[in-house]
Amino acid sequence: MHYLQSATSLATRFSAMFKGRSGILLLSVFLNFAGFTLIIPVLPFSVARYVAAGEVAFWVALILAVYALCSFVAAPVLGALSDRHGRRPVLLLSLCGSAVGFAVFGIGGALWVLLLGRVLEGLTAGSISTLYAYVADTHAPAERGPAFGRLGVAGGLGFMLGPVLGGLLGQFSLSAPLYGASALALVNVLLVQRYLPESLPAAKRIASASGGRFNAVSQLSSVLRERRLRLLFGVVFCFAFGSVVLQSNLAVMLKDVLAFGPAAIGFVLAGIGVMDIISQGLVATWLLPRFGERRVATAGLLINAGGLLLLALLGMFPVLPLLAGGIAMFTFGDGLFQPSLSALIADAAPAGRQGEVQGANQAQQSIARMAGPLASAWLYGLHGAAPYAVAATVVLMAAAVLGRRKGGAQ
């Protein structure tokens, strides 16, 4: 009876999350992550149609880096535009750009067409940062941590279901997952256009914007002049670097060390989504009001680093318990860290610059997404455990910095 009541309570909490404006936000994040992860199972195979077998890994890494570079250039611009013109126009532009980019990639026909698709998507990659700015607009500081945690639940659901659906569609055609991702982006456009009102009143928008606010380097430099933001951004960069090292190498290590095929790798990714839902949707939302954003984020980093160390051991001792423990700890720590740090950054953003700060945050994470895959590939060539050991060290450094911060949100 106790378990039935717990299950009923959990179902009630999740159904309540998806009501009203908050429900549209959560659904939008879900569709974003589902569309993005839908293409993961077929990306290497799509590239393999146009290059020699030995060049697939290089071109996959290059395509990922090109997307990250374009996102680095565009995200601050889109963030500043959302401060000037409102969140909805920028969100709609980003979603339309994703729909076009996915469709172009699906059409394919040549390697340059695949690159063009990723460029188009990268140059309009502002939907997630705009959604986070939207939440900051519509929630009081004390409510932001749990709200970002709910967004993480929606993202976890998308991350869980996207690769599975992409793998199934990929059995029919390598282009089918790309067209599916494009369709999800268009559905997202319709939902936002029809049901999501503007969150930034005209009175709170910036009247004008200098050229520096539309320059990625200048904007990032401007944001980093704020000491509190500089520290938080440094912590996020270290975390993002560690995450990208894992994301870019995990499938390769599973294939090499445990002889996993695409289906088994897809189940591992689905497991990551499940753990993300538990950590962000249940545990983080319970811990944040009790212990505060800084403490929860620091704990998340320590757990995250522990997971990376277990995966480093997996590179030396290929046994399934190390994989299960490493993935569970890494993802659980991720789920505690992300909503907590998002709330700290939103609270630290100066008045009228929420979109700019969120865009700059996405831009600096794009730098990590450019450097992470290259560093991971080089380290993996030295030893299978090296990428995860280095990533764990970087994340532990971030935990030390955040844990020693004085003042601010506790």
C-alpha positions in Angstrom: 0.0 0.0 0.0 2.9 2.3 0.9 4.4 1.8 -2.6 1.1 2.4 -4.3 0.7 5.7 -2.4 4.3 6.8 -3.3 3.7 6.0 -7.0 0.4 7.9 -7.0 2.1 10.9 -5.3 4.9 10.8 -7.8 2.5 10.6 -10.8 0.5 13.6 -9.3 3.7 15.7 -9.0 4.7 15.0 -12.6 1.2 15.7 -14.0 1.1 19.0 -12.0 4.5 20.0 -13.6 3.0 19.9 -17.1 0.1 22.3 -16.5 -0.2 25.9 -17.9 2.8 28.0 -19.0 5.2 25.8 -17.0 4.0 22.8 -18.9 4.7 24.4 -22.2 8.2 25.3 -21.0 8.9 21.7 -19.9 7.4 20.3 -23.2 9.6 22.7 -25.2 12.7 21.5 -23.3 11.7 17.9 -23.8 11.3 18.3 -27.5 14.6 20.2 -27.7 16.5 17.3 -26.1 14.6 14.6 -27.9 15.3 16.2 -31.2 19.0 16.8 -30.4 19.6 13.2 -29.2 17.5 11.6 -32.0 20.4 11.9 -34.4 23.1 10.5 -32.1 22.7 6.8 -33.2 23.0 7.6 -36.9 25.6 10.4 -36.9 28.7 8.2 -37.6 26.8 6.2 -40.2 25.7 9.3 -42.0 29.2 10.6 -42.2 30.6 7.2 -43.3 28.6 7.5 -46.5 31.0 10.2 -47.7 34.4 9.5 -46.2 36.8 6.6 -45.9 36.4 4.3 -42.9 39.5 5.6 -41.2 38.3 9.2 -41.4 34.9 8.8 -39.9 36.0 9.7 -36.3 37.8 12.8 -37.5 34.9 14.1 -39.5 32.4 13.4 -36.7 34.5 15.3 -34.3 34.9 18.1 -36.8 31.1 18.3 -37.4 30.6 18.5 -33.6 33.3 21.2 -33.3 31.8 23.3 -36.2 28.4 23.2 -34.4 30.1 24.3 -31.1 32.0 27.1 -32.9 28.8 28.5 -34.5 27.0 28.3 -31.2 29.8 30.2 -29.5 29.5 33.0 -32.0 25.7 33.1 -32.1 24.6 32.4 -28.5 25.6 35.8 -27.0 24.0 37.6 -29.9 20.8 35.7 -29.4 20.9 36.4 -25.7 21.4 40.1 -26.2 18.6 40.2 -28.8 16.3 38.5 -26.3 17.1 41.3 -23.7 16.2 43.9 -26.4 13.2 42.3 -28.2 11.9 39.7 -25.8 12.2 35.9 -25.3 9.6 34.6 -27.7 11.0 36.0 -31.0 14.4 34.6 -30.3 13.0 31.3 -29.1 11.0 31.0 -32.3 14.0 31.9 -34.5 16.1 29.3 -32.8 13.6 26.6 -33.2 13.0 27.4 -36.8 16.8 27.3 -37.4 17.0 23.9 -35.8 14.2 22.6 -38.0 16.0 23.8 -41.1 19.4 22.6 -40.0 18.1 19.1 -39.2 16.3 18.9 -42.5 19.4 20.0 -44.5 21.5 17.4 -42.7 18.9 14.7 -43.5 18.9 15.6 -47.2 22.7 15.1 -47.3 24.1 14.1 -50.6 27.6 15.4 -49.8 29.8 16.1 -46.8 29.5 19.8 -47.2 25.7 19.6 -47.0 26.1 17.8 -43.6 28.4 20.6 -42.5 25.9 23.2 -43.8 23.1 21.7 -41.7 25.2 21.8 -38.6 26.2 25.4 -39.3 22.6 26.5 -39.7 21.6 24.8 -36.5 24.6 26.2 -34.6 24.0 29.8 -35.7 20.5 29.6 -34.3 21.4 27.6 -31.2 19.8 29.8 -28.6 16.6 27.9 -27.6 17.9 26.4 -24.3 19.6 29.6 -23.0 16.4 31.6 -23.9 14.2 29.1 -22.1 16.5 29.5 -19.0 16.2 33.3 -19.3 12.4 32.8 -19.5 12.4 30.9 -16.3 14.5 33.5 -14.6 12.0 36.2 -15.8 9.0 34.3 -14.4 10.3 32.9 -11.1 11.5 34.5 -7.9 15.1 33.8 -6.9 14.1 31.2 -4.3 12.0 29.3 -6.9 14.6 29.2 -9.7 16.6 26.2 -8.4 13.6 23.8 -8.3 12.3 25.3 -11.6 15.6 24.6 -13.3 15.4 21.1 -11.8 12.1 20.5 -13.5 13.5 21.6 -16.8 16.2 19.0 -16.1 13.6 16.3 -15.7 12.0 17.3 -19.1 15.5 17.2 -20.7 16.2 13.9 -19.1 13.0 12.4 -20.6 14.0 13.7 -24.0 17.6 12.4 -23.6 16.2 9.0 -22.6 13.7 8.6 -25.4 15.5 10.5 -28.2 18.3 7.9 -28.9 15.9 5.0 -28.7 13.6 6.6 -31.2 16.5 7.6 -33.4 17.8 4.1 -33.5 14.4 2.7 -34.5 14.0 5.3 -37.2 17.5 4.7 -38.4 16.6 1.1 -39.3 14.4 2.5 -42.0 16.6 5.2 -43.3 19.7 7.2 -42.0 17.8 10.4 -42.9 14.6 9.4 -41.0 15.9 10.5 -37.5 17.0 13.9 -39.0 13.6 14.5 -40.5 12.0 13.4 -37.2 14.2 15.9 -35.3 13.1 18.6 -37.8 9.5 17.7 -37.2 9.9 17.9 -33.4 11.4 21.4 -33.8 8.4 22.5 -35.9 6.0 21.1 -33.3 7.9 23.1 -30.7 7.5 26.3 -32.9 3.7 25.8 -33.0 3.5 25.2 -29.2 5.5 28.3 -28.4 3.7 30.5 -30.9 0.3 29.4 -29.7 0.6 28.9 -26.0 3.7 30.6 -24.6 3.3 34.3 -23.8 6.2 36.8 -23.7 8.0 36.8 -20.3 9.9 40.0 -20.6 7.7 43.1 -20.4 8.7 46.0 -22.7 9.4 48.2 -19.6 12.2 45.8 -18.5 13.9 45.4 -21.9 17.1 47.3 -22.7 16.4 50.3 -24.8 19.5 49.9 -27.0 22.5 47.6 -27.3 26.1 48.5 -28.0 28.0 46.6 -30.7 30.0 44.7 -27.9 26.8 43.0 -26.8 26.6 41.3 -30.2 30.2 40.2 -30.2 30.8 36.8 -28.5 34.3 37.6 -27.2 33.4 41.1 -26.0 30.2 40.0 -24.4 31.9 37.1 -22.6 34.6 39.5 -21.5 32.0 41.9 -20.2 30.2 39.3 -18.2 33.4 37.9 -16.8 34.2 41.4 -15.3 31.5 40.6 -12.7 33.6 38.7 -10.0 30.7 36.5 -8.9 29.9 35.5 -12.5 33.5 34.9 -13.3 33.8 32.4 -10.5 30.6 30.6 -11.4 31.5 30.6 -15.1 34.8 29.0 -14.3 33.1 26.3 -12.4 30.6 25.6 -15.2 33.4 25.5 -17.8 35.3 22.8 -15.8 32.1 20.8 -15.4 31.2 21.2 -19.1 34.7 20.1 -20.1 34.5 16.9 -18.0 31.0 16.2 -19.4 32.1 16.7 -23.0 35.1 14.4 -22.5 32.7 11.7 -21.4 30.1 12.3 -24.0 32.6 12.3 -26.9 34.4 9.2 -25.8 31.9 6.9 -24.0 30.6 5.1 -27.1 34.1 4.5 -28.3 35.3 3.1 -25.0 32.2 0.9 -24.7 32.8 -0.5 -28.1 36.5 -1.1 -27.5 36.6 -2.2 -23.9 33.2 -4.0 -23.4 32.5 -4.8 -27.1 29.1 -3.1 -26.9 27.1 -2.6 -30.1 24.8 0.3 -31.0 21.8 -1.2 -29.2 23.7 -1.7 -26.0 25.1 1.8 -26.2 21.6 3.1 -26.7 20.4 1.4 -23.5 23.3 3.0 -21.6 22.2 6.4 -22.9 18.6 5.7 -21.9 19.9 4.8 -18.4 21.6 8.2 -18.2 18.2 9.8 -19.0 16.4 7.9 -16.3 19.0 8.8 -13.6 18.8 12.5 -14.8 15.1 12.4 -14.1 15.5 11.0 -10.6 18.4 13.4 -9.6 17.0 16.6 -11.1 13.3 16.0 -10.7 13.2 14.4 -7.3 16.4 14.6 -5.3 17.6 18.1 -6.4 14.1 19.7 -5.8 14.1 18.2 -2.3 17.6 19.2 -1.4 17.7 22.8 -2.8 15.3 24.4 -0.3 17.0 22.6 2.6 20.7 23.1 1.8 20.9 25.9 -0.8 22.3 26.1 -4.3 26.0 26.3 -3.5 26.1 23.3 -1.2 24.0 21.1 -3.5 26.1 22.1 -6.6 29.3 21.3 -4.7 28.0 17.9 -3.7 27.0 17.3 -7.3 30.5 18.1 -8.5 32.1 15.7 -6.0 29.7 12.9 -6.9 30.2 13.6 -10.6 34.0 13.4 -10.2 33.6 10.1 -8.4 31.7 8.7 -11.4 34.5 9.8 -13.7 37.1 8.0 -11.6 35.1 4.8 -11.7 35.0 5.1 -15.5 38.7 5.7 -15.5 39.0 2.4 -13.6 36.8 0.8 -16.3 39.5 1.7 -18.8 41.8 -0.6 -16.8 39.4 -3.2 -15.5 36.6 -3.9 -18.0 33.8 -5.1 -15.7 30.1 -4.1 -15.8 29.8 -2.9 -12.1 32.3 -0.2 -12.8 30.3 1.0 -15.8 27.0 0.9 -13.9 28.5 2.7 -10.9 30.4 5.2 -12.9 27.4 6.2 -15.1 25.0 6.3 -12.1 27.3 8.6 -10.1 28.3 10.8 -13.0 24.6 11.4 -14.0 23.4 11.8 -10.4 26.0 14.4 -9.8 25.1 16.1 -13.0 21.5 16.3 -11.9 22.4 18.0 -8.7 24.8 20.4 -10.2 23.0 21.8 -13.2 19.9 23.3 -11.7 21.8 24.6 -8.7 24.4 26.4 -10.8 21.8 27.7 -13.2 20.0 29.2 -10.3 23.2 30.8 -8.9 24.0 32.3 -12.3 20.5 33.6 -12.8 20.5 35.2 -9.4 24.0 36.8 -10.1 22.9 38.3 -13.5 22.7 42.1 -13.3 19.3 43.7 -14.0 18.4 43.8 -17.7 21.2 41.4 -18.7 19.6 38.0 -18.0 19.6 37.0 -21.7 23.1 38.3 -22.2 24.4 36.3 -19.2 22.6 33.1 -20.3 24.0 33.5 -23.8 27.5 34.1 -22.5 27.2 31.0 -20.4 26.2 28.9 -23.4 29.1 30.5 -25.4 31.7 29.5 -22.8 30.2 26.0 -22.7 30.6 25.9 -26.5 34.3 26.5 -26.0 34.4 23.4 -23.8 32.5 21.5 -26.5 35.2 22.5 -29.0 38.1 21.6 -26.8 36.7 18.5 -25.0 36.4 16.1 -28.0 39.9 16.9 -29.2 41.4 16.6 -25.8 39.5 13.3 -25.2 40.7 11.8 -28.5 44.3 12.7 -27.7 44.2 11.4 -24.1 42.4 8.2 -25.2 45.3 7.5 -27.6 47.6 7.6 -24.6 45.5 5.3 -22.4 41.9 4.3 -22.2 41.6 5.6 -18.6 43.3 9.0 -19.3 40.3 11.1 -20.5 38.2 10.2 -17.4 41.1 10.7 -15.0 41.9 14.1 -16.3 38.1 15.0 -16.4 37.7 14.0 -12.8 40.7 16.1 -11.8 39.2 19.2 -13.6 35.8 18.6 -11.9 37.4 18.2 -8.5 39.2 21.6 -9.0 35.8 23.2 -9.7 34.3 21.6 -6.6 37.2 23.0 -4.5 36.6 26.5 -6.0 32.9 26.5 -5.5 33.1 24.9 -2.0 35.5 27.7 -0.8 33.4 30.6 -2.1 32.3 33.0 0.6 29.0 34.8 0.5 26.3 34.7 -2.1 23.7 32.0 -2.3 24.2 29.2 0.2 
